[in-house]
Amino acid sequence: MDEPKYNINGIKQMRCIYCLKDKDKPRRIEHVIPQSFGVFKNNFVLREEVCDVCNQFLGDTLEMALARDTIEGIKRYDFHIKKPLEFKSLGKRSRLIFKIAEGFFRGAYAYREYSSQEKRILLKPCLQVGLLKVDGSGYEYFLSNKIPLVKSLSKDRYNLNDSKGIIILGNDYVIVDAVLKKQGYEFRPGGEFDCPDKSSSLWMCNVKVSIDQTILRAAAKIAFNYLTYCMGVEFALQKDFNHVRRFILSGDNANQIPIRPIDKSILADEVRSDKRRLGHIVTINWAGDKTMILAQVSLFNWIVYQIILTRNYQSEKPNLTKGHFFDVHNHTILELGSKPLS
């Protein structure tokens, strides 16, 4: 390791595990599990390992996306980690696509929004049109910016001549009406219509999730923080982890840092997906011929992100088989037993 450095006042500096720069002691604490996902007794934190600049940058870019725009982020409200009043919708910028899965509006696009009147988060329809299908199965829905040209439609698929052949959902009829005319539709307003579940505020939904590089980097950050907490800063500063730290900071080296989401519980006794314990799980272990270090991260014990922190560790190999369960209900952290990782 390099000799320690001191600032002009003679105060010893720390070396950041991400940018690898010598900095003054940080004012902020870095949490292994982001605070937005819960606070725990005897919490795992890094006090002098991450500089304030990296802490701020990674929080604003990675942690914010993970908290606000993932299924795991939604679960924070379901399990009362966050209050509904604090919910912020990303609208069209969201990585999540909601579709109503039941009732009259089955197949319609929706988004989540906090209702100050009902004091909870509700589903509301996106701006869209529904085209009545000939086969009697209801409507097929198109977002307002994705309405197809009428001449491109299959004539035996939609019944546009029906008095309710085209319906508009959302809160801006004028915008959609203009798009329909531009795309060649003859839309004749017939006023509002009744449907069996018009007053329903809680629908079953299908959710399509886009797990992009930002979310993968956020999972890798949790894993690398955990490695640092368990093994110490000198271990984490080794050049063997340069690839993963650059991936976390900028997305570079994506091909060299394989990370994949899988739907399989980390805990050996959890076979059924609907019988999982409620909490966050992080583990690290040797894999292969003990030159590869594999981490696993699972928020709310749902999707598991498997991250290769380094492929070819060259130094002396310590015992780094570690795993912890962050109990969301009791706010405690439990150490796990180990099982071989493949």
C-alpha positions as CSV (number, residue, x, y, z in Angstrom):
1,M,0.0,0.0,0.0
2,D,1.1,3.6,-0.6
3,E,2.3,5.7,2.3
4,P,-0.5,7.8,4.0
5,K,-0.7,11.5,2.8
6,Y,-1.5,14.6,4.8
7,N,-3.1,17.9,3.9
8,I,-1.4,21.3,4.4
9,N,-2.7,21.3,8.0
10,G,-1.0,18.1,8.8
11,I,-4.2,16.1,9.0
12,K,-4.1,12.6,7.6
13,Q,-6.2,12.1,4.5
14,M,-8.3,9.1,3.4
15,R,-8.2,7.5,0.0
16,C,-11.6,7.0,-1.6
17,I,-12.4,3.5,-2.7
18,Y,-14.2,4.8,-5.8
19,C,-12.1,7.7,-7.3
20,L,-8.9,6.5,-5.6
21,K,-8.0,10.2,-4.7
22,D,-6.6,11.3,-1.4
23,K,-9.2,13.5,0.3
24,D,-9.9,15.0,3.7
25,K,-12.1,13.0,6.1
26,P,-15.6,13.0,4.6
27,R,-18.5,14.7,6.3
28,R,-21.0,12.2,5.1
29,I,-21.4,8.5,6.0
30,E,-21.8,6.0,3.2
31,H,-24.4,3.3,3.9
32,V,-24.0,-0.3,2.6
33,I,-27.8,-0.6,2.1
34,P,-29.0,2.9,1.1
35,Q,-31.0,4.7,3.8
36,S,-33.9,5.0,1.4
37,F,-34.4,1.2,1.9
38,G,-34.5,1.3,5.6
39,V,-32.5,2.1,8.8
40,F,-31.1,-0.7,10.9
41,K,-29.7,-1.2,14.4
42,N,-25.9,-1.3,14.3
43,N,-26.1,-0.4,10.7
44,F,-23.3,-1.2,8.2
45,V,-21.7,2.1,7.2
46,L,-18.5,3.3,5.7
47,R,-17.2,6.4,7.7
48,E,-13.9,7.2,6.0
49,E,-13.9,5.1,2.8
50,V,-16.0,7.2,0.4
51,C,-15.3,10.9,-0.3
52,D,-18.1,13.4,-0.2
53,V,-17.9,14.0,-3.9
54,C,-18.4,10.3,-4.8
55,N,-21.0,9.9,-2.1
56,Q,-23.0,12.8,-3.5
57,F,-22.6,11.7,-7.2
58,L,-23.5,8.1,-6.6
59,G,-26.4,9.0,-4.4
60,D,-27.9,11.4,-7.0
61,T,-27.4,9.1,-10.0
62,L,-27.5,5.5,-8.9
63,E,-29.3,5.4,-5.5
64,M,-32.1,7.8,-6.6
65,A,-32.9,5.7,-9.7
66,L,-32.9,2.5,-7.6
67,A,-35.2,4.0,-5.0
68,R,-37.7,5.8,-7.3
69,D,-37.8,3.8,-10.4
70,T,-37.7,0.1,-9.7
71,I,-40.1,-2.5,-8.2
72,E,-37.9,-2.6,-5.2
73,G,-38.5,1.2,-4.9
74,I,-42.2,0.6,-5.0
75,K,-42.0,-2.0,-2.2
76,R,-40.7,0.7,0.1
77,Y,-44.2,2.1,0.3
78,D,-45.9,-1.3,0.5
79,F,-43.8,-2.1,3.6
80,H,-44.0,1.3,5.2
81,I,-40.4,2.3,4.8
82,K,-41.5,5.4,3.1
83,K,-44.8,7.3,3.6
84,P,-47.2,7.6,0.6
85,L,-47.0,11.4,0.8
86,E,-43.3,11.2,-0.1
87,F,-44.0,9.4,-3.4
88,K,-42.8,11.1,-6.6
89,S,-43.9,9.9,-10.0
90,L,-41.4,10.0,-12.9
91,G,-44.2,9.8,-15.5
92,K,-43.0,9.1,-19.0
93,R,-39.4,8.9,-17.9
94,S,-40.0,5.9,-15.7
95,R,-38.4,2.5,-16.3
96,L,-41.7,0.8,-15.2
97,I,-44.7,0.2,-17.4
98,F,-48.0,-0.6,-15.7
99,K,-50.9,-2.3,-17.4
100,I,-54.3,-3.0,-15.9
101,A,-54.8,-6.7,-15.6
102,E,-58.5,-7.0,-14.9
103,G,-61.9,-5.5,-15.6
104,F,-63.2,-3.2,-18.3
105,F,-59.8,-1.4,-18.7
106,R,-57.7,-4.6,-19.0
107,G,-54.6,-3.8,-21.0
108,A,-54.7,0.0,-20.4
109,Y,-51.5,1.8,-19.5
110,A,-51.4,3.4,-16.0
111,Y,-49.1,5.2,-13.7
112,R,-48.9,5.7,-9.9
113,E,-49.6,9.0,-8.3
114,Y,-50.2,10.1,-4.7
115,S,-53.7,11.2,-4.0
116,S,-53.9,14.0,-1.3
117,Q,-57.6,13.3,-1.1
118,E,-57.4,9.6,-0.3
119,K,-53.9,9.8,1.4
120,R,-52.5,7.0,-0.6
121,I,-50.8,6.1,-3.9
122,L,-53.3,5.3,-6.7
123,L,-53.2,4.0,-10.2
124,K,-54.3,6.6,-12.8
125,P,-54.6,6.1,-16.6
126,C,-51.9,7.4,-18.9
127,L,-53.0,9.5,-21.9
128,Q,-54.0,6.9,-24.5
129,V,-56.6,5.6,-26.8
130,G,-58.3,2.2,-26.9
131,L,-59.4,0.6,-30.2
132,L,-62.2,-1.9,-29.9
133,K,-61.2,-5.4,-31.0
134,V,-63.5,-7.4,-33.3
135,D,-63.0,-10.7,-31.4
136,G,-64.9,-9.3,-28.4
137,S,-62.0,-9.3,-26.0
138,G,-62.2,-5.6,-25.3
139,Y,-59.8,-2.8,-26.3
140,E,-56.2,-2.6,-27.4
141,Y,-54.5,0.4,-26.0
142,F,-51.9,2.8,-27.5
143,L,-50.2,5.6,-25.7
144,S,-50.8,9.0,-27.2
145,N,-47.4,9.2,-28.8
146,K,-47.6,5.8,-30.3
147,I,-51.0,5.8,-32.0
148,P,-50.6,4.0,-35.3
149,L,-51.7,5.3,-38.7
150,V,-55.3,4.2,-39.4
151,K,-54.3,2.9,-42.8
152,S,-51.7,0.6,-41.2
153,L,-54.4,-1.2,-39.1
154,S,-55.6,-4.7,-40.0
155,K,-59.3,-4.2,-41.0
156,D,-60.4,-7.5,-39.5
157,R,-58.8,-6.7,-36.1
158,Y,-60.6,-3.6,-34.9
159,N,-64.2,-2.4,-35.1
160,L,-63.8,1.4,-35.4
161,N,-67.3,1.9,-36.8
162,D,-68.9,0.9,-33.5
163,S,-70.2,3.9,-31.5
164,K,-67.6,3.0,-28.9
165,G,-65.0,1.8,-31.3
166,I,-62.5,4.4,-30.0
167,I,-62.2,5.5,-26.4
168,I,-59.8,8.1,-24.9
169,L,-58.3,7.6,-21.4
170,G,-56.3,10.3,-19.6
171,N,-56.9,13.9,-18.7
172,D,-56.2,15.7,-21.9
173,Y,-58.9,14.9,-24.6
174,V,-57.7,17.8,-26.9
175,I,-54.2,16.4,-27.3
176,V,-55.3,12.9,-28.2
177,D,-58.1,14.1,-30.5
178,A,-55.5,16.1,-32.5
179,V,-53.2,13.1,-32.7
180,L,-56.1,10.9,-33.9
181,K,-57.0,13.3,-36.7
182,K,-53.4,13.5,-37.7
183,Q,-53.2,9.7,-37.9
184,G,-56.3,9.5,-40.1
185,Y,-59.0,8.5,-37.6
186,E,-62.6,9.8,-37.6
187,F,-63.3,10.2,-34.0
188,R,-66.8,11.2,-32.9
189,P,-67.1,12.2,-29.3
190,G,-70.0,10.5,-27.6
191,G,-69.5,11.7,-24.0
192,E,-68.5,9.7,-21.0
193,F,-69.6,6.2,-20.6
194,D,-70.3,3.9,-17.6
195,C,-68.3,0.8,-16.9
196,P,-68.6,-1.7,-14.0
197,D,-65.4,-0.7,-12.2
198,K,-65.2,3.0,-13.0
199,S,-64.9,4.0,-9.4
200,S,-62.3,1.3,-8.6
201,S,-59.0,2.8,-7.4
202,L,-57.1,-0.5,-6.8
203,W,-56.6,-2.7,-9.9
204,M,-54.4,-5.7,-10.4
205,C,-51.6,-4.8,-12.6
206,N,-48.9,-6.3,-14.8
207,V,-45.6,-4.5,-14.5
208,K,-42.9,-4.5,-17.1
209,V,-39.5,-3.6,-15.6
210,S,-36.5,-2.2,-17.5
211,I,-33.3,-3.0,-15.7
212,D,-30.8,-0.8,-17.4
213,Q,-27.1,-0.1,-16.7
214,T,-27.9,2.5,-14.1
215,I,-29.8,0.0,-11.9
216,L,-27.1,-2.6,-12.4
217,R,-24.4,-0.1,-11.3
218,A,-26.5,0.7,-8.2
219,A,-26.6,-3.0,-7.3
220,A,-22.8,-3.3,-7.9
221,K,-22.3,-0.3,-5.6
222,I,-24.1,-2.0,-2.7
223,A,-22.0,-5.1,-3.3
224,F,-18.7,-3.2,-3.4
225,N,-19.7,-1.2,-0.3
226,Y,-20.4,-4.5,1.5
227,L,-17.1,-6.0,0.4
228,T,-15.3,-2.9,1.8
229,Y,-17.2,-3.1,5.1
230,C,-16.5,-6.8,5.6
231,M,-12.9,-6.9,4.3
232,G,-11.6,-3.4,5.1
233,V,-10.5,-0.5,3.0
234,E,-7.0,-1.8,2.1
235,F,-8.6,-4.9,0.6
236,A,-11.0,-2.8,-1.5
237,L,-8.3,-0.4,-2.7
238,Q,-6.4,-3.2,-4.5
239,K,-6.1,-2.9,-8.2
240,D,-8.0,-6.2,-8.6
241,F,-11.2,-4.1,-8.2
242,N,-10.4,-1.3,-10.6
243,H,-12.8,-2.6,-13.2
244,V,-15.8,-2.7,-10.9
245,R,-15.1,0.7,-9.3
246,R,-15.0,2.3,-12.8
247,F,-18.1,0.4,-13.8
248,I,-19.9,1.9,-10.7
249,L,-18.7,5.4,-11.3
250,S,-19.2,5.7,-15.1
251,G,-20.5,2.5,-16.6
252,D,-17.2,1.7,-18.1
253,N,-16.0,-1.9,-18.3
254,A,-19.6,-3.2,-18.5
255,N,-18.4,-6.3,-20.5
256,Q,-15.7,-7.1,-17.9
257,I,-18.1,-6.8,-14.9
258,P,-20.8,-9.5,-15.6
259,I,-23.9,-8.7,-13.6
260,R,-27.2,-10.4,-14.0
261,P,-30.6,-10.4,-12.3
262,I,-32.1,-13.8,-11.5
263,D,-35.4,-14.8,-9.9
264,K,-34.0,-17.3,-7.3
265,S,-33.8,-16.9,-3.6
266,I,-30.4,-16.7,-2.0
267,L,-31.6,-18.5,1.1
268,A,-31.4,-22.3,0.7
269,D,-34.6,-23.0,2.6
270,E,-36.8,-20.7,0.5
271,V,-38.0,-22.8,-2.4
272,R,-41.3,-21.1,-3.1
273,S,-41.2,-17.5,-4.4
274,D,-44.3,-16.6,-2.3
275,K,-42.8,-17.7,1.0
276,R,-39.7,-15.5,1.3
277,R,-38.6,-13.6,4.3
278,L,-38.9,-9.9,4.2
279,G,-35.6,-8.2,4.1
280,H,-32.5,-7.3,2.1
281,I,-29.7,-9.8,1.5
282,V,-26.0,-9.3,0.6
283,T,-23.4,-12.0,0.2
284,I,-19.8,-12.4,-1.1
285,N,-17.9,-15.5,-1.7
286,W,-15.2,-17.1,-3.8
287,A,-16.3,-18.8,-7.0
288,G,-14.7,-21.1,-9.5
289,D,-11.0,-21.7,-8.8
290,K,-10.9,-19.1,-6.0
291,T,-9.7,-16.3,-8.2
292,M,-13.2,-14.9,-8.9
293,I,-15.2,-13.0,-6.2
294,L,-18.9,-13.2,-6.6
295,A,-21.4,-11.0,-4.8
296,Q,-25.2,-11.3,-4.5
297,V,-27.6,-8.4,-3.7
298,S,-31.3,-8.7,-3.2
299,L,-33.5,-5.9,-2.0
300,F,-36.7,-7.1,-0.2
301,N,-35.5,-10.7,-1.0
302,W,-36.9,-10.4,-4.5
303,I,-34.7,-10.1,-7.6
304,V,-31.1,-11.3,-7.0
305,Y,-28.3,-9.4,-8.7
306,Q,-25.2,-11.5,-9.1
307,I,-22.1,-9.4,-9.6
308,I,-18.5,-10.6,-10.4
309,L,-16.4,-8.1,-8.4
310,T,-13.2,-9.4,-9.8
311,R,-12.4,-12.2,-12.2
312,N,-8.7,-12.8,-11.4
313,Y,-7.7,-12.0,-7.8
314,Q,-4.0,-12.3,-7.5
315,S,-3.1,-11.6,-3.9
316,E,-3.2,-13.8,-0.9
317,K,-6.7,-15.2,-0.6
318,P,-8.4,-14.5,2.7
319,N,-11.7,-16.1,4.0
320,L,-14.3,-13.8,2.6
321,T,-17.4,-16.0,2.7
322,K,-19.9,-13.4,4.1
323,G,-23.6,-12.9,4.1
324,H,-26.1,-10.8,6.0
325,F,-29.9,-10.4,6.2
326,F,-31.3,-6.9,6.8
327,D,-34.6,-7.5,8.6
328,V,-37.0,-4.8,7.4
329,H,-39.6,-5.4,10.1
330,N,-37.3,-5.5,13.2
331,H,-34.6,-3.2,11.8
332,T,-31.9,-5.8,12.7
333,I,-29.0,-7.3,10.8
334,L,-28.5,-11.1,11.0
335,E,-25.4,-13.0,9.9
336,L,-26.1,-15.8,7.4
337,G,-24.6,-19.3,7.1
338,S,-22.9,-20.1,3.9
339,K,-23.4,-22.3,0.9
340,P,-21.2,-22.6,-2.2
341,L,-21.9,-20.2,-5.0
342,S,-21.9,-21.4,-8.6
